[in-house]
Amino acid sequence: MHKLSDILNALLKSNIELLEMNEHAEELANNPTAKQLDRFPLSYMLVGKKS
């Protein structure tokens, strides 16, 4: 698992502009034993553009 701050810092250092970020309550890793939570997001989806 990667910390969100590590992911965002890698984007910034790579000059990638963050266009959109969505949180999902379900795991999006194509795992048949995926869980779903009501409180914390299990997955994030980022959309970026190379500057």
mmCIF file as gemmi writes it, N, C-alpha and C atoms, coordinates in Angstrom:
data_model
loop_
_atom_site.group_PDB
_atom_site.id
_atom_site.type_symbol
_atom_site.label_atom_id
_atom_site.label_alt_id
_atom_site.label_comp_id
_atom_site.label_asym_id
_atom_site.label_entity_id
_atom_site.label_seq_id
_atom_site.pdbx_PDB_ins_code
_atom_site.Cartn_x
_atom_site.Cartn_y
_atom_site.Cartn_z
_atom_site.occupancy
_atom_site.B_iso_or_equiv
_atom_site.pdbx_formal_charge
_atom_site.auth_seq_id
_atom_site.auth_asym_id
_atom_site.pdbx_PDB_model_num
ATOM 1 N N . MET Axp A 1 ? 0.846 -1.169 0 1 0 ? 1 A 1
ATOM 2 C CA . MET Axp A 1 ? 0 0 0 1 0 ? 1 A 1
ATOM 3 C C . MET Axp A 1 ? 0.895 1.236 0 1 0 ? 1 A 1
ATOM 4 N N . HIS Axp A 2 ? 0.491 2.255 -0.741 1 0 ? 2 A 1
ATOM 5 C CA . HIS Axp A 2 ? 1.24 3.506 -0.825 1 0 ? 2 A 1
ATOM 6 C C . HIS Axp A 2 ? 0.473 4.609 -0.112 1 0 ? 2 A 1
ATOM 7 N N . LYS Axp A 3 ? 1.205 5.433 0.611 1 0 ? 3 A 1
ATOM 8 C CA . LYS Axp A 3 ? 0.572 6.574 1.26 1 0 ? 3 A 1
ATOM 9 C C . LYS Axp A 3 ? 0.133 7.573 0.187 1 0 ? 3 A 1
ATOM 10 N N . LEU Axp A 4 ? -0.995 8.208 0.416 1 0 ? 4 A 1
ATOM 11 C CA . LEU Axp A 4 ? -1.505 9.194 -0.535 1 0 ? 4 A 1
ATOM 12 C C . LEU Axp A 4 ? -0.496 10.329 -0.725 1 0 ? 4 A 1
ATOM 13 N N . SER Axp A 5 ? 0.172 10.733 0.329 1 0 ? 5 A 1
ATOM 14 C CA . SER Axp A 5 ? 1.164 11.807 0.211 1 0 ? 5 A 1
ATOM 15 C C . SER Axp A 5 ? 2.319 11.395 -0.704 1 0 ? 5 A 1
ATOM 16 N N . ASP Axp A 6 ? 2.744 10.137 -0.667 1 0 ? 6 A 1
ATOM 17 C CA . ASP Axp A 6 ? 3.806 9.665 -1.567 1 0 ? 6 A 1
ATOM 18 C C . ASP Axp A 6 ? 3.359 9.735 -3.027 1 0 ? 6 A 1
ATOM 19 N N . ILE Axp A 7 ? 2.128 9.355 -3.276 1 0 ? 7 A 1
ATOM 20 C CA . ILE Axp A 7 ? 1.589 9.385 -4.646 1 0 ? 7 A 1
ATOM 21 C C . ILE Axp A 7 ? 1.502 10.822 -5.15 1 0 ? 7 A 1
ATOM 22 N N . LEU Axp A 8 ? 0.947 11.72 -4.34 1 0 ? 8 A 1
ATOM 23 C CA . LEU Axp A 8 ? 0.796 13.114 -4.754 1 0 ? 8 A 1
ATOM 24 C C . LEU Axp A 8 ? 2.154 13.787 -4.924 1 0 ? 8 A 1
ATOM 25 N N . ASN Axp A 9 ? 3.102 13.512 -4.047 1 0 ? 9 A 1
ATOM 26 C CA . ASN Axp A 9 ? 4.435 14.091 -4.183 1 0 ? 9 A 1
ATOM 27 C C . ASN Axp A 9 ? 5.135 13.587 -5.443 1 0 ? 9 A 1
ATOM 28 N N . ALA Axp A 10 ? 4.946 12.333 -5.802 1 0 ? 10 A 1
ATOM 29 C CA . ALA Axp A 10 ? 5.526 11.797 -7.036 1 0 ? 10 A 1
ATOM 30 C C . ALA Axp A 10 ? 4.932 12.501 -8.255 1 0 ? 10 A 1
ATOM 31 N N . LEU Axp A 11 ? 3.631 12.774 -8.218 1 0 ? 11 A 1
ATOM 32 C CA . LEU Axp A 11 ? 2.997 13.517 -9.318 1 0 ? 11 A 1
ATOM 33 C C . LEU Axp A 11 ? 3.585 14.923 -9.44 1 0 ? 11 A 1
ATOM 34 N N . LEU Axp A 12 ? 3.739 15.597 -8.313 1 0 ? 12 A 1
ATOM 35 C CA . LEU Axp A 12 ? 4.283 16.955 -8.324 1 0 ? 12 A 1
ATOM 36 C C . LEU Axp A 12 ? 5.709 16.984 -8.855 1 0 ? 12 A 1
ATOM 37 N N . LYS Axp A 13 ? 6.529 16.034 -8.412 1 0 ? 13 A 1
ATOM 38 C CA . LYS Axp A 13 ? 7.93 15.979 -8.854 1 0 ? 13 A 1
ATOM 39 C C . LYS Axp A 13 ? 8.044 15.631 -10.332 1 0 ? 13 A 1
ATOM 40 N N . SER Axp A 14 ? 7.042 14.978 -10.88 1 0 ? 14 A 1
ATOM 41 C CA . SER Axp A 14 ? 7.038 14.588 -12.3 1 0 ? 14 A 1
ATOM 42 C C . SER Axp A 14 ? 6.35 15.621 -13.179 1 0 ? 14 A 1
ATOM 43 N N . ASN Axp A 15 ? 6.002 16.772 -12.59 1 0 ? 15 A 1
ATOM 44 C CA . ASN Axp A 15 ? 5.309 17.847 -13.325 1 0 ? 15 A 1
ATOM 45 C C . ASN Axp A 15 ? 4.002 17.366 -13.945 1 0 ? 15 A 1
ATOM 46 N N . ILE Axp A 16 ? 3.265 16.57 -13.2 1 0 ? 16 A 1
ATOM 47 C CA . ILE Axp A 16 ? 1.947 16.115 -13.646 1 0 ? 16 A 1
ATOM 48 C C . ILE Axp A 16 ? 0.895 16.961 -12.942 1 0 ? 16 A 1
ATOM 49 N N . GLU Axp A 17 ? 0.042 17.575 -13.733 1 0 ? 17 A 1
ATOM 50 C CA . GLU Axp A 17 ? -1.036 18.418 -13.22 1 0 ? 17 A 1
ATOM 51 C C . GLU Axp A 17 ? -2.209 17.521 -12.83 1 0 ? 17 A 1
ATOM 52 N N . LEU Axp A 18 ? -2.65 17.638 -11.593 1 0 ? 18 A 1
ATOM 53 C CA . LEU Axp A 18 ? -3.792 16.854 -11.121 1 0 ? 18 A 1
ATOM 54 C C . LEU Axp A 18 ? -5.076 17.51 -11.601 1 0 ? 18 A 1
ATOM 55 N N . LEU Axp A 19 ? -5.863 16.777 -12.393 1 0 ? 19 A 1
ATOM 56 C CA . LEU Axp A 19 ? -7.103 17.309 -12.956 1 0 ? 19 A 1
ATOM 57 C C . LEU Axp A 19 ? -8.325 16.874 -12.171 1 0 ? 19 A 1
ATOM 58 N N . GLU Axp A 20 ? -8.258 15.688 -11.584 1 0 ? 20 A 1
ATOM 59 C CA . GLU Axp A 20 ? -9.43 15.144 -10.899 1 0 ? 20 A 1
ATOM 60 C C . GLU Axp A 20 ? -8.99 14.07 -9.912 1 0 ? 20 A 1
ATOM 61 N N . MET Axp A 21 ? -9.701 13.976 -8.798 1 0 ? 21 A 1
ATOM 62 C CA . MET Axp A 21 ? -9.451 12.915 -7.822 1 0 ? 21 A 1
ATOM 63 C C . MET Axp A 21 ? -10.788 12.448 -7.267 1 0 ? 21 A 1
ATOM 64 N N . ASN Axp A 22 ? -10.983 11.132 -7.268 1 0 ? 22 A 1
ATOM 65 C CA . ASN Axp A 22 ? -12.215 10.548 -6.732 1 0 ? 22 A 1
ATOM 66 C C . ASN Axp A 22 ? -11.864 9.469 -5.722 1 0 ? 22 A 1
ATOM 67 N N . GLU Axp A 23 ? -12.665 9.371 -4.673 1 0 ? 23 A 1
ATOM 68 C CA . GLU Axp A 23 ? -12.507 8.334 -3.666 1 0 ? 23 A 1
ATOM 69 C C . GLU Axp A 23 ? -13.605 7.293 -3.858 1 0 ? 23 A 1
ATOM 70 N N . HIS Axp A 24 ? -13.269 6.048 -3.598 1 0 ? 24 A 1
ATOM 71 C CA . HIS Axp A 24 ? -14.233 4.965 -3.752 1 0 ? 24 A 1
ATOM 72 C C . HIS Axp A 24 ? -14.254 4.11 -2.492 1 0 ? 24 A 1
ATOM 73 N N . ALA Axp A 25 ? -15.442 3.748 -2.044 1 0 ? 25 A 1
ATOM 74 C CA . ALA Axp A 25 ? -15.599 2.938 -0.835 1 0 ? 25 A 1
ATOM 75 C C . ALA Axp A 25 ? -15.265 1.471 -1.075 1 0 ? 25 A 1
ATOM 76 N N . GLU Axp A 26 ? -15.13 1.086 -2.343 1 0 ? 26 A 1
ATOM 77 C CA . GLU Axp A 26 ? -14.803 -0.31 -2.636 1 0 ? 26 A 1
ATOM 78 C C . GLU Axp A 26 ? -13.379 -0.408 -3.187 1 0 ? 26 A 1
ATOM 79 N N . GLU Axp A 27 ? -12.807 -1.57 -3.046 1 0 ? 27 A 1
ATOM 80 C CA . GLU Axp A 27 ? -11.475 -1.82 -3.583 1 0 ? 27 A 1
ATOM 81 C C . GLU Axp A 27 ? -11.593 -2.029 -5.092 1 0 ? 27 A 1
ATOM 82 N N . LEU Axp A 28 ? -10.777 -1.311 -5.859 1 0 ? 28 A 1
ATOM 83 C CA . LEU Axp A 28 ? -10.857 -1.372 -7.313 1 0 ? 28 A 1
ATOM 84 C C . LEU Axp A 28 ? -9.717 -2.188 -7.922 1 0 ? 28 A 1
ATOM 85 N N . ALA Axp A 29 ? -9.096 -3.047 -7.132 1 0 ? 29 A 1
ATOM 86 C CA . ALA Axp A 29 ? -7.909 -3.787 -7.576 1 0 ? 29 A 1
ATOM 87 C C . ALA Axp A 29 ? -8.262 -5.102 -8.259 1 0 ? 29 A 1
ATOM 88 N N . ASN Axp A 30 ? -9.504 -5.253 -8.699 1 0 ? 30 A 1
ATOM 89 C CA . ASN Axp A 30 ? -9.913 -6.479 -9.393 1 0 ? 30 A 1
ATOM 90 C C . ASN Axp A 30 ? -9.735 -7.711 -8.509 1 0 ? 30 A 1
ATOM 91 N N . ASN Axp A 31 ? -10.009 -7.544 -7.243 1 0 ? 31 A 1
ATOM 92 C CA . ASN Axp A 31 ? -9.839 -8.6 -6.256 1 0 ? 31 A 1
ATOM 93 C C . ASN Axp A 31 ? -11.197 -9.235 -5.971 1 0 ? 31 A 1
ATOM 94 N N . PRO Axp A 32 ? -11.332 -10.558 -6.16 1 0 ? 32 A 1
ATOM 95 C CA . PRO Axp A 32 ? -12.631 -11.203 -5.924 1 0 ? 32 A 1
ATOM 96 C C . PRO Axp A 32 ? -13.088 -11.143 -4.471 1 0 ? 32 A 1
ATOM 97 N N . THR Axp A 33 ? -12.163 -10.912 -3.546 1 0 ? 33 A 1
ATOM 98 C CA . THR Axp A 33 ? -12.533 -10.803 -2.131 1 0 ? 33 A 1
ATOM 99 C C . THR Axp A 33 ? -12.592 -9.344 -1.696 1 0 ? 33 A 1
ATOM 100 N N . ALA Axp A 34 ? -12.903 -8.458 -2.631 1 0 ? 34 A 1
ATOM 101 C CA . ALA Axp A 34 ? -12.923 -7.021 -2.354 1 0 ? 34 A 1
ATOM 102 C C . ALA Axp A 34 ? -13.9 -6.69 -1.241 1 0 ? 34 A 1
ATOM 103 N N . LYS Axp A 35 ? -13.483 -5.754 -0.433 1 0 ? 35 A 1
ATOM 104 C CA . LYS Axp A 35 ? -14.308 -5.305 0.678 1 0 ? 35 A 1
ATOM 105 C C . LYS Axp A 35 ? -14.969 -3.979 0.316 1 0 ? 35 A 1
ATOM 106 N N . GLN Axp A 36 ? -15.948 -3.605 1.115 1 0 ? 36 A 1
ATOM 107 C CA . GLN Axp A 36 ? -16.58 -2.304 0.962 1 0 ? 36 A 1
ATOM 108 C C . GLN Axp A 36 ? -16.765 -1.716 2.356 1 0 ? 36 A 1
ATOM 109 N N . LEU Axp A 37 ? -16.4 -0.468 2.503 1 0 ? 37 A 1
ATOM 110 C CA . LEU Axp A 37 ? -16.517 0.215 3.786 1 0 ? 37 A 1
ATOM 111 C C . LEU Axp A 37 ? -17.382 1.451 3.638 1 0 ? 37 A 1
ATOM 112 N N . ASP Axp A 38 ? -17.984 1.869 4.731 1 0 ? 38 A 1
ATOM 113 C CA . ASP Axp A 38 ? -18.816 3.063 4.707 1 0 ? 38 A 1
ATOM 114 C C . ASP Axp A 38 ? -18.051 4.311 5.143 1 0 ? 38 A 1
ATOM 115 N N . ARG Axp A 39 ? -16.955 4.131 5.876 1 0 ? 39 A 1
ATOM 116 C CA . ARG Axp A 39 ? -16.271 5.279 6.45 1 0 ? 39 A 1
ATOM 117 C C . ARG Axp A 39 ? -15.072 5.778 5.649 1 0 ? 39 A 1
ATOM 118 N N . PHE Axp A 40 ? -14.183 4.893 5.277 1 0 ? 40 A 1
ATOM 119 C CA . PHE Axp A 40 ? -12.928 5.302 4.66 1 0 ? 40 A 1
ATOM 120 C C . PHE Axp A 40 ? -12.853 4.82 3.223 1 0 ? 40 A 1
ATOM 121 N N . PRO Axp A 41 ? -12.301 5.625 2.347 1 0 ? 41 A 1
ATOM 122 C CA . PRO Axp A 41 ? -12.134 5.161 0.961 1 0 ? 41 A 1
ATOM 123 C C . PRO Axp A 41 ? -11.072 4.066 0.9 1 0 ? 41 A 1
ATOM 124 N N . LEU Axp A 42 ? -11.333 3.033 0.136 1 0 ? 42 A 1
ATOM 125 C CA . LEU Axp A 42 ? -10.366 1.966 -0.078 1 0 ? 42 A 1
ATOM 126 C C . LEU Axp A 42 ? -9.558 2.196 -1.34 1 0 ? 42 A 1
ATOM 127 N N . SER Axp A 43 ? -10.071 3.003 -2.254 1 0 ? 43 A 1
ATOM 128 C CA . SER Axp A 43 ? -9.39 3.258 -3.519 1 0 ? 43 A 1
ATOM 129 C C . SER Axp A 43 ? -9.535 4.724 -3.895 1 0 ? 43 A 1
ATOM 130 N N . TYR Axp A 44 ? -8.556 5.183 -4.649 1 0 ? 44 A 1
ATOM 131 C CA . TYR Axp A 44 ? -8.568 6.532 -5.199 1 0 ? 44 A 1
ATOM 132 C C . TYR Axp A 44 ? -8.367 6.427 -6.695 1 0 ? 44 A 1
ATOM 133 N N . MET Axp A 45 ? -8.977 7.323 -7.429 1 0 ? 45 A 1
ATOM 134 C CA . MET Axp A 45 ? -8.743 7.395 -8.86 1 0 ? 45 A 1
ATOM 135 C C . MET Axp A 45 ? -8.275 8.811 -9.163 1 0 ? 45 A 1
ATOM 136 N N . LEU Axp A 46 ? -7.069 8.925 -9.712 1 0 ? 46 A 1
ATOM 137 C CA . LEU Axp A 46 ? -6.495 10.213 -10.055 1 0 ? 46 A 1
ATOM 138 C C . LEU Axp A 46 ? -6.424 10.355 -11.561 1 0 ? 46 A 1
ATOM 139 N N . VAL Axp A 47 ? -6.72 11.558 -12.031 1 0 ? 47 A 1
ATOM 140 C CA . VAL Axp A 47 ? -6.562 11.878 -13.448 1 0 ? 47 A 1
ATOM 141 C C . VAL Axp A 47 ? -5.584 13.042 -13.518 1 0 ? 47 A 1
ATOM 142 N N . GLY Axp A 48 ? -4.521 12.867 -14.298 1 0 ? 48 A 1
ATOM 143 C CA . GLY Axp A 48 ? -3.524 13.917 -14.407 1 0 ? 48 A 1
ATOM 144 C C . GLY Axp A 48 ? -3.09 14.13 -15.836 1 0 ? 48 A 1
ATOM 145 N N . LYS Axp A 49 ? -2.368 15.24 -16.034 1 0 ? 49 A 1
ATOM 146 C CA . LYS Axp A 49 ? -1.873 15.593 -17.366 1 0 ? 49 A 1
ATOM 147 C C . LYS Axp A 49 ? -0.431 16.057 -17.213 1 0 ? 49 A 1
ATOM 148 N N . LYS Axp A 50 ? 0.436 15.511 -18.05 1 0 ? 50 A 1
ATOM 149 C CA . LYS Axp A 50 ? 1.834 15.906 -18.031 1 0 ? 50 A 1
ATOM 150 C C . LYS Axp A 50 ? 1.957 17.353 -18.483 1 0 ? 50 A 1
ATOM 151 N N . SER Axp A 51 ? 2.589 18.191 -17.643 1 0 ? 51 A 1
ATOM 152 C CA . SER Axp A 51 ? 2.734 19.624 -17.956 1 0 ? 51 A 1
ATOM 153 C C . SER Axp A 51 ? 3.867 19.865 -18.929 1 0 ? 51 A 1
